[in-house]
Amino acid sequence: MTDFVELDVRPVLRAGGEPFGQIMETVQGLAPGQGLRLFAPFKPTPLLQVLGSRGFAHEVTKLGESDWQVDFTPSASTGARTGADAPADLPRDGVWPAPVREMDNRNLDPPEPMVRILAATETMKKGEVLAALLCREPVFLFPELAKRGHGWRGAMESDGRTYRVLIRIGAGQDASK
């Protein structure tokens, strides 16, 4: 039986705040085998994919007219985020080539960081690695990278304010496809 840490983001959202950082901080603080029980005023569809790619299964329950409970249960080890849909030939042992390009997108407003990163990937060669710094986890970038056949790894830096993502270009796919 999974032990759940409860997090209610409804007050944060009602006050006009953004709870994503708090959610990810809670997830990172989970002990092995612990799950997250999230309460929200809507079904957090993008979050289902984000935590699914981190090894969490989910069960969604509508509690009322506009309240939702989502239980995220660990189904694999958690840790640094790796593209779940990344091509199979990406090394999973931590050995990637050194980045050939680095970008600091921390001072840009969305969607500019994603636009800049995707544009940069178009100019790079298969197998090269791009490193990017962001002010939050780029949850909408990951599906776009997967569609283009790129792999990625990312995690929040120890400062708690910088997300570093490494993107390996076109690994596992021919650029003409």
C-alpha positions as CSV (number, residue, x, y, z in Angstrom):
1,M,0.0,0.0,0.0
2,T,1.4,3.4,-1.0
3,D,1.8,6.1,1.7
4,F,0.7,9.4,0.1
5,V,1.9,12.9,0.8
6,E,-1.0,15.3,0.4
7,L,-0.8,18.6,-1.4
8,D,-3.8,20.9,-1.9
9,V,-3.0,23.5,-4.6
10,R,-6.6,24.8,-4.8
11,P,-5.9,27.8,-2.5
12,V,-2.8,28.7,-4.5
13,L,-4.6,28.6,-7.8
14,R,-7.6,30.6,-6.4
15,A,-5.2,33.3,-5.3
16,G,-3.8,33.5,-8.9
17,G,-0.6,31.7,-8.1
18,E,1.3,29.0,-10.0
19,P,1.7,25.8,-7.9
20,F,4.0,23.9,-10.3
21,G,7.2,24.6,-8.4
22,Q,5.6,23.5,-5.1
23,I,4.3,20.3,-6.8
24,M,7.7,19.5,-8.2
25,E,9.4,20.3,-4.8
26,T,7.0,17.9,-3.1
27,V,7.7,15.2,-5.7
28,Q,11.4,15.6,-5.3
29,G,11.0,15.3,-1.5
30,L,9.1,12.0,-1.6
31,A,10.7,9.1,0.1
32,P,11.1,5.8,-1.9
33,G,7.7,4.2,-2.3
34,Q,5.8,7.4,-1.3
35,G,3.2,8.8,-3.6
36,L,1.6,12.3,-4.1
37,R,-2.1,12.9,-3.5
38,L,-2.9,16.2,-5.2
39,F,-6.0,18.2,-4.8
40,A,-6.8,20.7,-7.6
41,P,-9.8,22.7,-9.0
42,F,-9.4,21.1,-12.4
43,K,-8.0,17.9,-14.0
44,P,-4.2,18.7,-14.2
45,T,-3.7,17.0,-17.6
46,P,-0.2,18.4,-18.4
47,L,1.0,17.3,-15.0
48,L,-0.2,13.7,-15.6
49,Q,2.3,13.5,-18.5
50,V,5.1,15.2,-16.6
51,L,4.9,12.9,-13.6
52,G,4.2,9.9,-15.8
53,S,7.5,10.4,-17.5
54,R,9.1,10.5,-14.1
55,G,7.8,7.0,-13.3
56,F,4.5,7.8,-11.6
57,A,1.2,6.1,-12.5
58,H,-1.9,8.2,-11.7
59,E,-5.5,7.7,-10.7
60,V,-7.9,10.6,-11.2
61,T,-11.0,11.1,-9.2
62,K,-13.5,13.9,-9.6
63,L,-14.6,15.0,-6.1
64,G,-17.3,17.4,-7.0
65,E,-18.4,20.0,-9.5
66,S,-14.9,21.5,-9.8
67,D,-12.6,19.6,-7.5
68,W,-10.2,16.8,-8.4
69,Q,-8.0,14.3,-6.6
70,V,-5.1,12.8,-8.4
71,D,-3.1,10.0,-6.7
72,F,0.4,9.7,-8.2
73,T,1.9,6.3,-7.4
74,P,5.6,5.5,-8.1
75,S,5.9,2.8,-10.7
76,A,9.6,3.2,-11.3
77,S,12.5,4.9,-9.6
78,T,12.3,8.7,-9.5
79,G,15.2,11.1,-10.0
80,A,16.6,13.1,-12.8
81,R,14.0,13.4,-15.6
82,T,14.7,11.5,-18.8
83,G,12.6,11.6,-21.9
84,A,10.3,8.6,-21.6
85,D,9.7,8.6,-25.3
86,A,13.3,9.1,-26.2
87,P,14.8,6.9,-28.9
88,A,16.1,3.5,-27.6
89,D,19.7,4.1,-28.5
90,L,20.2,6.9,-26.1
91,P,22.6,5.9,-23.4
92,R,20.8,5.4,-20.1
93,D,24.0,5.1,-18.1
94,G,24.7,8.8,-17.7
95,V,27.3,9.0,-20.4
96,W,26.4,11.6,-23.0
97,P,28.8,13.7,-25.1
98,A,29.7,17.1,-23.7
99,P,27.3,19.9,-24.8
100,V,28.4,21.7,-28.0
101,R,26.1,24.6,-27.3
102,E,24.8,26.2,-24.1
103,M,21.8,28.5,-23.7
104,D,20.7,30.6,-20.7
105,N,16.9,31.1,-21.0
106,R,16.2,32.0,-17.4
107,N,15.3,35.6,-18.0
108,L,12.8,34.9,-20.9
109,D,9.0,34.7,-20.6
110,P,7.2,31.6,-22.0
111,P,7.1,30.5,-24.8
112,E,10.4,32.1,-25.8
113,P,12.6,29.6,-24.1
114,M,10.9,26.7,-25.9
115,V,11.0,28.6,-29.2
116,R,14.7,29.3,-28.8
117,I,15.6,25.8,-27.8
118,L,13.6,24.2,-30.7
119,A,15.2,26.6,-33.2
120,A,18.7,25.7,-31.9
121,T,18.0,22.0,-32.2
122,E,17.2,22.6,-35.9
123,T,20.8,23.8,-36.5
124,M,22.6,21.0,-34.7
125,K,23.9,17.7,-36.0
126,K,22.6,14.3,-34.9
127,G,24.2,13.1,-31.7
128,E,25.2,16.6,-30.5
129,V,24.1,17.8,-27.1
130,L,22.5,21.2,-26.2
131,A,22.5,22.4,-22.6
132,A,19.9,24.9,-21.5
133,L,19.2,26.7,-18.3
134,L,15.6,27.6,-17.5
135,C,13.7,29.1,-14.5
136,R,11.3,26.1,-14.4
137,E,10.9,22.6,-15.8
138,P,9.9,22.9,-19.4
139,V,6.9,20.6,-19.4
140,F,5.6,21.6,-22.8
141,L,9.0,21.3,-24.4
142,F,9.4,17.6,-23.7
143,P,6.6,16.3,-26.0
144,E,8.0,18.5,-28.8
145,L,11.5,17.0,-28.3
146,A,10.1,13.5,-28.4
147,K,8.2,14.3,-31.6
148,R,11.4,15.4,-33.2
149,G,13.3,12.3,-32.1
150,H,15.5,14.0,-29.5
151,G,16.4,12.6,-26.1
152,W,16.7,14.7,-23.0
153,R,17.7,14.7,-19.4
154,G,17.0,17.4,-16.9
155,A,16.7,18.2,-13.2
156,M,16.4,21.2,-10.9
157,E,19.8,22.5,-9.9
158,S,20.7,22.7,-6.2
159,D,19.9,26.4,-6.0
160,G,16.2,25.4,-6.5
161,R,15.7,28.1,-9.1
162,T,17.4,26.8,-12.1
163,Y,16.4,23.8,-14.3
164,R,19.1,22.4,-16.4
165,V,18.2,20.3,-19.4
166,L,20.5,18.4,-21.8
167,I,19.1,17.6,-25.2
168,R,20.7,15.0,-27.5
169,I,19.8,15.8,-31.1
170,G,18.1,13.2,-33.3
171,A,19.5,10.2,-31.6
172,G,17.9,7.0,-33.0
173,Q,16.2,8.6,-35.9
174,D,17.3,9.6,-39.4
175,A,17.0,13.3,-39.9
176,S,15.2,12.7,-43.2
177,K,12.2,11.0,-41.5
